[in-house]
Amino acid sequence: MRHSLAPLAFALVVVAAIHSPAFAADAAPTSPLWGALERGPYAVGFQVLERRDPARPFHHPLDLDGKRRSVDVARPLQIGVWYPAASAGGATMRLADYVTLMGGEQDFSLSAEERARRGETAYFAFDVVRTASPEQRRALLALPTAAHRDAAPATGRFPVVLWSLGSPAVYQASAEHLASHGYVVAILPRLPPMASLVDTSPTRPDYDAKSRDMDYLLAEVARLPFADAHNVGVTGFSAGGRWAIGEAMRNQQVRAVVSQDSILLFGDDGATQHAGMPYYDPERVRVPVLHMVRREWVPRETADLWTAMRNADRTRITFEAPALNHLDFASMGYASTLVGLRPEAKEAITQAFLAWERATLWFFDANLKGDADAKSRVAAMPASLGLAPAAATAERLAATPGGLDEQQLAEALVEDFARALPRVRTHLANGGATPAVERSLNLSGYQLLNIGRAADAMALFTLNSETFASSANVWDSLADGYEATGEPAKAVEASRKALDLLARDTATPQQRKDTIRQSAEGRLARLQARDSTP
């Protein structure tokens, strides 16, 4: 027989929260959905921004007769924002308020009643709450949260945490906890690329849709006067871990990534599809990464991406309890225990919930706020999490010292050449001769040549040919430099060197080889015609 949480039990939870030593006498109580999590110094506000992206049709713009449809076909983007509030004024939100939002994610025109009906259908389809009795469902929906709808924001600008991606109802306790500690947390629903798809799948169109959703989310959050969009963390649950790491590859404003029981390291077809995206480059992840995962998923992971992110400090925490469910890492799992579901696993769920919530906060505090105490706690995980010694294990990989970002390097070579060139030479001498560095030197050389700084350009072209002596492309670029600076004999010699290397090259794609060959042969023809001109 399942047991529901009695009204007295609800009261005891709230009273215990109010009188806990962690709270000031005049502070608003936290929600029972937080368990024993420590509240931060701020009340929690929550607002919803219903937006549409006109650049991306979500519905087909034409009917079967080829006529323009009268409905708004733009992609609907329901943005949920938690933020530090000035006070806890106004009515406290219930979990039901978040659940109602799920019903309107793809259709803003629905009535409140229809949104609530659809939201409950979607919420109770999740496996950890699917078996709830009608009484337990009512009790769960009635749980008070810590958020206050449209509360006045606190004074100041706060770091942003992008939640990649999902419904607020699934993660509300986690986001509220971060907001109380001084973060603006923003989330978009997980939508398919187009309305005709029932669910998302790990294809390149889906990864493209998610990355563009994240771009839109950050752009909208940057409009909020209390959000510091130049100081960004990203967290992702399940498939969201891949979208989160993709954001770190694409956006240099990101300063930390937290993966919560995600498929980040799975060696599946989704990994192959993601690796085919234009932005995908593990070496562009240059921020600390925290990956927390259940032991059950470890056999499905590979070391490929984990080791390839060599420019990032990586921490991996494995939770060992076999009773843990995937959704226990979305705060939804802990919520299910409050109404009597999964009693046999409640202790393991509670301990894991508190641990990964605290780890997430500490990791962002350490890397977005530079908090020294948080850095110490992160360094001491999992011992600092308060778990039993055998409940979690940790492994760490440090970033490769002195790694240079391709874009950062290219800009520095143009803007601060005298200081950047010795840094590059030292980096190359220490084993940093990577394809990214080769590209940066080459592109910077052309940019310097185009703005009339021929000597600096030739220094880079020459350094590249010395460092990457077997690359046909760098010799072809050196030849361009010699031709542009009036040294035709050296241009001919470098062009022939490029063609000779190209003939023996078995690694470069054929289309790229054809482009280099056309460049070198065209240059030789120009120079020879010039020499034969009377």
C-alpha positions, 0 to 999 in steps of 0.5 A: 500500500502506498502512503501519502504525505499527511497534512501534519507532515507537510506542516512539520517540514515547513516548521523545521525549515523556518526554525533551522539554524541556517535561516535568519529569523526574518528570512522566508522559509525554503520549500519542502522540495529543497529538503535540507539544502541551505538557502542563500541570502536572496528570496527567489523570483520567477518570471516567464517570457513567451517569445517566438523566433521568426527566423525559424518556422516551427509549423509549416508556413503553407497548407496542402493547397500551397496557401499561406497559413493564418497561424503564427508559424514562428518557433515558440520559446517559453523562457523561464527565469529564476532570479534573486529577488528583493523580497519574498513578497506576493503569493508563493508558487506551487509545484502545480504552477510550474506543471501548468507551464509544461502544457503551453510550451508549444502553444501559447494560445491555450487557456489556463485550464487546458495548459494545466490539463496538458501539463499534468499529463506530461508531468505524470508521464515521467516514470518516478511519478507515473504510479502516484495515486490521485491523492499523491498527485494532488499532494505533489501539485500542492507542494509550495515552492520557494519562488514568487512569481514576478517578484521585484529583482534584487539590486545588482547584476548576477551571473547567469546559469543556462539550463540546457534544456527542459521544463521548469517543473522538472528542475525547479528546486535546483534552479530556485536553490541557485537563484537564492545564492545569487544566480539568474537561472534561465531555461527553455523547453526541449523542443523538436526542430519542428512541430511535426516531430513528436520527440527529439532525436540525436540528429544534426538538425536536432543539435542545430535546433538546440544550439540555436535555442541556447543562443536565443536564450542567452540573447533574451536573458542579456536584456534583463537588467539584473543578468550578467550575460558576460559571466555564464555557467551552463548545466545540463541533465541527460541529453542536456549535457551534450548541448551544454558542452556544445555551448562551451565550445561555441561561446567563450563567455561560458566559464563552467559546465556542470553535467548532471547524469547526462549522456555527455560521454556516451559512445552512441550514434548521438556522439557521432552526430554531435561530432559532425556539427560545425562548432564541435571541437573538444579543444575549444572547451577551456573551462572547468567541467564537472560530470556527475553520473550514476554507476549504472551509466558508466559502462556506456561511456567512453574516454574519447571526449573526456580525454580530448577536452585537454584544455579543461580541468575535468572532475567526474563524480560517480554515484554508486547507489544502485537504487538511484533513478535517472530523474533523481538528478533532476530534483524531480526524483526527490520530489516524488519521495515527499508524497510517499513514492519509492520509500525503499530508496528514499534515503539514497535519493535524499543523500544524492539529491543534497550532494549533487545540488551542493556540488553544482552550487560550489562549482559555479561559486568557485568558477563564476564568483571566484569563491575560495571556500567553494574552491576548497570544497570542490577540491575535496569532493566527494568527501566534502559532500557528506556522503558515506565513503563508498557512496561516490568516487571521484577522478580528475584530469587537469588541463594541459598547461599553456593551451592557446585558444585559436581565436584568442591567438589569432587576435593577439597576433594582430593586436599585440604582435610584439608580445604574442610572437614570443609566446607562440614560439615558447608554446611551439617549443613546449609541444603545442604544434597543433592544427589549431595553431597552424591555422591561427598563424596562417590566418593571422599572416594573411590578415597582417598582409592585408593591412600592410604589415608585410614584415610581421606577416612574413614572420608568421608564414616563415615560422609556420613553414619551419614548424609544420614543414610537411604541410603543403598549405603553409608552403603555399601561404609562404609563397603568397607572402613572397609574391606579395612582397616582391620576391618572385624567385622565392615564391616559385620555390615555395610553390613547387615545394607545396606541390611536391608535398601535395603529391605525397599527402595521403591525409588531407581531403581531396577537395582541400588538396585540389584547392591548394593545387589550384592556388600553387599552379595558378601562382606559378603560371602568373610568375612564369608569364610575368618573367616571359613578358618583354 
